[in-house]
Amino acid sequence: MSNLSKNFFPIFLRIVGPFLSVYVTKMVLQIVQGNLEIQVIELIYLLPVMLSTVLWGLTPGILAGITAFLVFNYFHIQPYNTFLIHQTQDLISLLIFLFVSVILSQFIGRAREGTRLSRIREWEATRMYELISALSGLKDVQIIARDLAFHTLQTFHFDHIELRIEQKEEQAYIVSIPEGQPNQDLHSEVWPLETVRGQEGQMQIWYSRPPLLIQENQLLQAFLSQGALALERVRLAKGENMVRILEESDQLKSSLLNSVSHELRTPLSVIKASVSSLRSGTVQWNDEARQDLLATIEEETDELNLLVGNLLDMSRIESNALKPQKRWNAIDEIAMGVVAKMRKQLAQHHLEMNFEKDLPLVPTDFVMIGQVFLNLINNSIKYSPENSTISVSVYKENESIHFEIANEGPPVPEEHLERIFDKFYRVTEAERITGTGLGLSICKGIVEAHGGNIWAVNETGRFVFHFILPLTLDGSLPQIPQEELDE
């Protein structure tokens, strides 16, 4: 009943208002018209015309103009109290009054309508800006859906909104604002969320308000289009990322196959040639030659074992399965063990070992840190000239142990220093030096898994690898073994 009265009163006022304004004007003029010229009275009757147009619109303004024309003729043009006109001048004056009142109503009505439309456009633009600002940059489908539903509910004053987002290969996501089931007695409509590429979902609305106007329909459609575009942007971004990942994966596989096939072929060829020579019955090998062939087989087998180990380590690093088994170890033991294994590779270089006295135990995985030493020394052997010096230095620095492996190889351009620890990335003499390009990236993964950091720098006359490892394990220093206390 209250809604009916709210709708009835404005309509009633638009009808009665023009007559009432003309009547009030006539009553005022009845008091003062004795002192006014007819031309002034004629102008005064334009006031209710302008007032009706400004307050209620063009149609009430024209209605007030016609009413004022008739009242002016009836009460102020001789003969009075009749619609008859005896003088041509009075007829012309009345026609001009009618023409001016109608034109004036139209001008004011258009201005009023223009003002109303500009306010509507400003309101629509503000709402669209708020929605676009809220959706821009969002990358989560659920957040986009909730923001779209919230802004739609606030803008159009619906009672309930349910937004359903279709997701390929995933369960559809549904947003309901406010939460709970809507009143099924309310009016309900379903609007699709569409783009030129297809439908992203749909919005169902429940409302008790009057039906949407044309402008509101257009604004709601614009809201849904912006929401659909935001959802499409997220979906396309995911697809683009997937394509990029697949391309990178394919490129990595190609690089890995090319590199590994070359690295496998050389030692396998040497092993096969050595074994074939040993099995051949046409040549009688003496003990020294036999030992050389067996040593060659052992060296190439170690090379293959190193390659396979690097591949397995990289696989574990890629899958986040690299979990160091940290124990309190002496770094000099790890380093000397690696050097002993590499004595043949180091035969053409001078090795210097510089260890600070009384180095503390370091929480490390013995095998993994040994792999770091092996890879860094092996890299130094490959890229430094024969008879040059390779130095290994270890010293305590604050609460960490600092390692330096230096060689006299060529410098690396500054722009490539950070990238040399990337997979398959090779810079200096990459065409001449064999390798998979995995060694340094494995070192980086192992050191970072220990909570440390690794980097490389160019120094005068040499190239140096640095890496540091923390001295504490879970915040604690090593305990003295019980057997030492017993002694």
C-alpha positions in Angstrom: 0.0 0.0 0.0 2.9 2.4 0.8 4.5 1.7 -2.6 1.2 2.5 -4.3 0.9 5.8 -2.5 4.6 6.6 -3.3 3.9 6.1 -7.0 0.5 7.8 -7.0 1.6 11.1 -5.4 4.2 12.2 -8.0 1.7 11.4 -10.8 -1.1 13.3 -9.1 1.2 16.3 -8.5 2.3 16.3 -12.2 -1.3 16.6 -13.2 -2.6 19.0 -10.6 0.5 21.1 -10.1 0.2 23.1 -13.4 -3.4 24.1 -12.7 -2.6 25.0 -9.1 0.4 27.2 -10.1 -1.7 29.1 -12.6 -4.5 29.5 -10.1 -2.1 30.9 -7.4 -0.7 33.3 -10.0 -4.2 34.4 -10.9 -5.1 35.0 -7.2 -2.0 37.1 -6.7 -2.7 39.2 -9.8 -6.3 39.7 -8.8 -4.9 41.7 -5.8 -2.3 43.8 -7.7 -3.5 43.9 -11.3 -5.0 47.4 -11.0 -1.5 48.8 -10.9 0.0 46.7 -13.7 0.0 47.0 -17.4 -1.4 44.2 -19.5 2.0 43.4 -20.9 3.4 42.9 -17.4 0.5 40.6 -16.5 1.2 38.6 -19.7 4.8 38.1 -18.6 3.8 37.2 -15.1 1.7 34.3 -16.4 4.9 32.8 -17.9 6.2 32.2 -14.4 3.9 29.2 -13.6 4.8 27.8 -17.1 8.5 27.9 -16.2 7.9 26.6 -12.7 5.9 23.7 -13.8 8.5 22.7 -16.5 11.4 22.9 -14.0 9.6 21.0 -11.3 7.6 18.4 -13.2 8.8 18.2 -16.8 7.9 19.2 -20.3 4.3 17.9 -20.5 3.2 19.6 -17.2 4.9 22.8 -18.5 3.0 22.8 -21.8 -0.2 22.0 -19.8 0.5 25.1 -17.6 1.1 27.2 -20.7 -2.2 26.3 -22.2 -4.0 26.8 -18.9 -2.3 30.2 -18.4 -3.3 31.2 -22.0 -7.0 30.4 -21.3 -7.0 32.1 -17.9 -5.2 35.2 -19.3 -7.8 35.4 -22.1 -10.8 34.8 -19.8 -9.9 37.3 -17.0 -7.6 39.9 -18.5 -8.7 40.4 -22.2 -11.8 42.4 -23.0 -14.6 41.4 -22.9 -13.9 40.0 -19.5 -15.2 36.6 -18.2 -15.5 35.2 -21.7 -13.2 33.6 -24.3 -14.4 36.0 -27.1 -11.8 38.3 -28.6 -12.9 41.6 -30.3 -9.7 43.2 -31.1 -7.0 41.9 -33.5 -4.3 43.2 -31.3 -5.5 41.1 -28.3 -5.7 38.1 -30.6 -2.1 38.6 -31.7 -1.0 39.2 -28.1 -2.7 35.9 -27.0 -1.2 33.9 -29.8 2.3 35.3 -29.1 1.8 34.4 -25.4 0.8 30.8 -26.3 3.7 30.4 -28.7 6.2 31.8 -26.2 4.9 29.7 -23.3 5.1 26.5 -25.4 8.6 27.3 -26.7 9.7 28.3 -23.3 8.4 25.0 -21.9 10.3 23.1 -24.5 13.5 24.9 -23.9 13.3 24.5 -20.1 12.1 20.9 -20.5 15.0 20.0 -22.7 17.5 21.7 -20.3 15.9 19.8 -17.4 16.1 16.5 -19.3 19.7 17.2 -20.3 20.6 17.9 -16.6 18.8 14.7 -15.6 20.6 12.6 -18.3 23.9 14.1 -17.4 23.4 13.1 -13.7 22.4 9.6 -14.8 25.5 9.4 -17.0 27.7 10.7 -14.2 26.2 8.1 -11.8 26.6 5.3 -14.4 30.2 6.4 -15.1 31.0 6.5 -11.4 29.6 3.0 -10.8 31.4 1.6 -13.9 34.7 3.2 -12.7 34.3 1.7 -9.2 33.6 -1.8 -10.7 36.5 -1.6 -13.2 38.9 -0.4 -10.5 37.8 -3.2 -8.3 38.2 -5.9 -11.0 41.4 -4.6 -12.6 44.5 -6.6 -11.7 42.5 -9.4 -9.9 43.8 -12.9 -10.8 41.5 -15.0 -8.6 38.2 -16.2 -10.1 36.5 -16.3 -6.6 37.5 -12.7 -5.7 36.3 -11.5 -9.1 33.0 -13.2 -8.7 32.4 -11.8 -5.2 33.4 -8.3 -6.2 31.1 -8.4 -9.3 28.2 -9.7 -7.2 28.7 -7.1 -4.4 28.9 -4.1 -6.8 25.9 -5.3 -8.7 23.8 -5.7 -5.5 24.9 -2.3 -4.2 24.2 -0.5 -7.5 20.8 -1.9 -8.4 19.4 -2.6 -4.9 18.5 -6.2 -5.7 17.4 -8.5 -2.9 19.6 -11.4 -3.7 22.2 -12.4 -6.3 23.6 -15.8 -7.2 26.6 -15.8 -9.6 27.7 -19.1 -11.2 31.1 -19.3 -12.8 31.8 -22.1 -15.2 35.4 -23.5 -15.0 36.7 -26.0 -17.5 37.9 -29.2 -16.0 36.9 -27.9 -12.5 33.7 -27.7 -10.5 31.6 -24.6 -11.1 32.1 -21.8 -8.6 28.9 -20.3 -7.1 28.7 -16.9 -5.2 25.6 -16.1 -3.3 25.1 -12.6 -1.8 23.7 -12.3 0.8 24.4 -15.8 2.0 21.5 -18.2 2.3 18.6 -19.1 0.1 16.6 -16.3 -1.7 12.9 -15.7 -1.2 11.3 -17.6 -4.1 8.3 -15.3 -4.1 10.5 -12.4 -5.4 10.8 -11.7 -9.1 13.7 -13.5 -10.7 15.8 -13.1 -13.8 18.9 -14.8 -15.3 21.6 -12.9 -17.1 24.5 -14.5 -19.0 28.1 -13.4 -18.6 29.3 -13.5 -22.2 32.2 -12.3 -24.3 32.8 -12.7 -28.0 34.7 -16.0 -27.2 31.8 -17.6 -25.3 29.9 -17.7 -22.0 31.9 -17.5 -18.7 28.9 -18.0 -16.4 25.5 -16.6 -15.5 24.0 -14.3 -12.8 20.5 -14.9 -11.3 18.9 -11.9 -9.6 15.9 -11.7 -7.2 14.3 -8.3 -6.6 11.2 -6.7 -5.1 11.9 -3.2 -6.6 10.2 -1.9 -9.8 11.5 -3.5 -13.0 14.7 -2.1 -14.4 14.6 0.9 -16.7 16.2 0.9 -20.1 19.3 2.8 -18.8 19.6 0.4 -15.9 19.3 -2.6 -18.2 22.2 -1.2 -20.2 24.3 -0.5 -17.2 23.7 -4.0 -15.8 24.7 -5.5 -19.1 27.9 -3.4 -19.0 28.6 -4.7 -15.5 28.2 -8.3 -16.6 30.4 -7.7 -19.7 33.2 -6.3 -17.5 32.9 -9.2 -15.2 33.0 -11.7 -18.1 36.0 -9.9 -19.5 37.8 -10.1 -16.1 37.0 -13.8 -15.8 38.1 -14.4 -19.4 41.4 -12.5 -18.8 42.2 -14.8 -15.9 41.4 -17.9 -17.9 43.5 -16.7 -20.9 46.3 -15.8 -18.6 46.3 -19.3 -17.1 46.3 -20.7 -20.6 49.1 -18.5 -21.7 51.1 -19.5 -18.6 50.5 -23.1 -19.4 51.6 -22.7 -23.0 54.7 -20.8 -21.8 55.5 -23.6 -19.3 55.0 -26.2 -21.9 57.3 -24.3 -24.4 60.0 -23.9 -21.7 59.7 -27.6 -20.8 60.0 -28.6 -24.4 63.0 -26.3 -24.9 64.6 -27.8 -21.7 63.9 -31.3 -22.9 65.5 -30.5 -26.3 68.5 -28.9 -24.6 68.9 -31.8 -22.2 68.6 -34.4 -24.9 71.1 -32.6 -27.1 73.6 -32.1 -24.3 73.2 -35.5 -22.7 73.3 -37.4 -25.9 76.7 -35.8 -26.7 78.0 -36.3 -23.2 77.0 -40.0 -23.2 78.3 -40.8 -26.6 81.9 -39.8 -25.9 82.5 -42.0 -22.7 80.5 -44.8 -24.1 82.6 -44.8 -27.3 85.8 -44.9 -25.2 84.5 -47.7 -23.0 83.4 -49.7 -26.0 86.7 -49.2 -27.7 88.7 -50.2 -24.6 86.5 -53.3 -23.9 86.7 -54.4 -27.6 90.5 -54.0 -27.5 90.7 -56.1 -24.4 88.4 -58.8 -25.8 90.2 -58.9 -29.1 92.3 -62.0 -29.6 94.5 -60.5 -32.3 96.5 -58.4 -30.0 98.3 -59.6 -26.9 98.3 -56.8 -24.4 101.0 -56.6 -21.7 100.1 -55.9 -18.1 100.9 -52.1 -18.4 98.7 -51.7 -21.5 95.9 -53.7 -20.0 96.0 -51.5 -16.8 95.9 -48.4 -18.9 92.8 -49.7 -20.8 91.1 -50.7 -17.5 92.0 -47.2 -16.0 90.4 -45.6 -19.0 87.3 -47.6 -18.6 87.2 -46.7 -14.9 87.6 -43.0 -15.7 84.9 -42.9 -18.3 82.6 -44.9 -16.1 83.1 -42.3 -13.3 82.3 -39.6 -15.9 79.1 -41.4 -16.8 78.3 -41.8 -13.1 78.9 -38.1 -12.5 76.6 -37.2 -15.4 73.8 -39.5 -14.2 74.2 -38.2 -10.7 73.9 -34.6 -11.9 70.7 -35.5 -13.8 69.2 -37.2 -10.7 70.2 -34.2 -8.5 68.6 -31.8 -11.0 65.5 -33.9 -11.1 65.3 -33.8 -7.3 65.9 -30.0 -7.2 63.2 -29.4 -9.8 60.6 -31.5 -7.8 61.6 -29.9 -4.5 62.6 -33.3 -3.3 66.2 -32.3 -2.4 66.3 -32.8 1.4 69.8 -32.6 2.8 70.5 -35.1 5.7 72.5 -32.6 7.8 75.2 -33.9 10.1 78.1 -32.3 11.9 81.0 -32.7 9.4 84.5 -31.5 9.1 84.8 -29.5 5.8 88.5 -30.5 5.3 87.5 -34.1 5.2 84.9 -33.5 2.6 87.2 -31.4 0.4 90.2 -33.8 0.7 87.9 -36.8 -0.2 86.8 -35.0 -3.4 90.4 -34.0 -4.3 91.5 -37.7 -3.9 88.8 -38.8 -6.4 89.9 -36.1 -8.9 93.6 -36.6 -8.8 93.7 -37.7 -12.4 91.6 -34.7 -13.6 93.9 -32.4 -11.6 97.1 -33.9 -13.0 97.5 -30.9 -15.4 96.8 -28.2 -12.8 98.3 -27.0 -9.5 96.0 -27.3 -6.6 96.3 -25.1 -3.5 94.3 -25.9 -0.3 94.0 -23.1 2.2 92.0 -24.0 5.3 91.8 -21.7 8.3 93.0 -23.3 11.5 90.5 -24.7 14.0 87.6 -24.7 11.6 84.4 -25.7 13.5 82.1 -28.5 12.4 79.5 -27.5 9.8 76.0 -29.0 9.5 76.0 -30.5 6.0 75.0 -33.4 3.9 78.4 -35.0 3.4 77.6 -36.4 -0.1 75.9 -33.2 -1.4 78.6 -30.7 -0.3 81.1 -33.1 -1.8 79.2 -32.8 -5.0 79.4 -29.0 -4.8 83.2 -29.2 -4.4 83.5 -31.7 -7.2 81.3 -29.6 -9.7 83.1 -26.4 -8.9 86.6 -27.9 -9.2 85.6 -29.7 -12.3 84.3 -26.4 -13.8 87.6 -24.8 -12.9 89.5 -27.5 -14.6 87.5 -27.2 -17.8 87.8 -23.4 -18.1 91.3 -22.7 -16.9 94.5 -23.4 -18.9 96.8 -26.3 -18.2 99.5 -25.8 -15.6 97.4 -23.0 -14.0 96.6 -22.9 -10.3 93.3 -23.8 -8.8 92.9 -22.8 -5.2 90.4 -23.9 -2.5 90.0 -21.6 0.5 87.8 -22.1 3.6 87.5 -19.7 6.5 85.0 -18.7 9.2 83.1 -15.5 8.7 80.8 -14.3 11.4 78.3 -17.2 11.9 79.0 -18.8 8.6 81.7 -20.8 6.8 83.0 -19.0 3.6 84.3 -21.1 0.7 86.3 -19.8 -2.3 87.2 -21.9 -5.3 89.4 -19.8 -7.7 90.9 -20.5 -11.1 92.9 -18.6 -13.7 90.3 -19.0 -16.4 89.0 -16.1 -18.6 86.6 -13.6 -17.0 82.8 -13.9 -17.5 81.0 -10.8 -18.8 79.3 -9.0 -15.9 75.8 -9.4 -17.5 76.2 -13.2 -17.4 77.5 -13.6 -13.9 74.1 -14.2 -12.3 72.9 -16.5 -15.1 75.8 -18.9 -15.1 73.9 -20.8 -12.3 70.9 -21.3 -14.6 70.3 -24.7 -16.2 72.0 -25.3 -19.5 73.4 -21.8 -19.5 77.0 -21.6 -20.8 79.0 -18.6 -21.8 82.8 -18.9 -22.1 84.1 -21.3 -24.8 80.8 -23.1 -24.8 81.5 -24.6 -28.2 84.9 -26.0 -27.2 84.3 -27.2 -23.7 82.1 -30.2 -23.2 79.4 -30.3 -20.5 75.7 -30.3 -19.9 75.5 -26.9 -18.2 73.9 -28.6 -15.1 76.9 -28.5 -12.7 76.6 -24.9 -11.5 72.8 -25.0 -11.2 73.1 -28.2 -9.1 75.6 -26.4 -6.8 73.1 -23.5 -6.4 70.3 -25.9 -5.5 72.4 -27.8 -3.0 73.8 -24.7 -1.3 70.4 -23.0 -1.0 68.9 -26.3 0.3 71.5 -25.9 3.1 70.3 -22.4 3.8 73.4 -20.8 2.2 74.2 -18.6 -0.8 76.4 -19.0 -3.8 77.8 -16.5 -6.4 80.7 -15.8 -8.7 83.0 -12.8 -9.3 85.7 -11.7 -11.6 88.9 -10.8 -9.9 92.2 -9.6 -11.3 93.8 -12.5 -13.1 91.3 -15.1 -11.8 87.7 -16.2 -11.6 86.3 -17.1 -8.2 83.3 -19.0 -6.9 82.0 -18.1 -3.5 79.5 -19.9 -1.3 78.7 -19.7 2.4 77.0 -22.2 4.7 75.5 -21.4 8.2 77.3 -22.8 11.2 74.1 -23.6 13.2 71.7 -26.5 12.9 68.2 -25.5 14.0 69.8 -22.6 15.8 72.2 -24.7 17.8 76.0 -25.3 17.7 77.4 -28.8 17.7 77.6 -30.8 20.9 80.8 -32.5 22.1 80.4 -36.2 21.5 79.9 -38.3 24.6 82.9 -40.5 23.9 85.2 -37.5 23.9 83.8 -36.5 27.3 84.4 -40.0 28.6 88.1 -39.8 27.5 
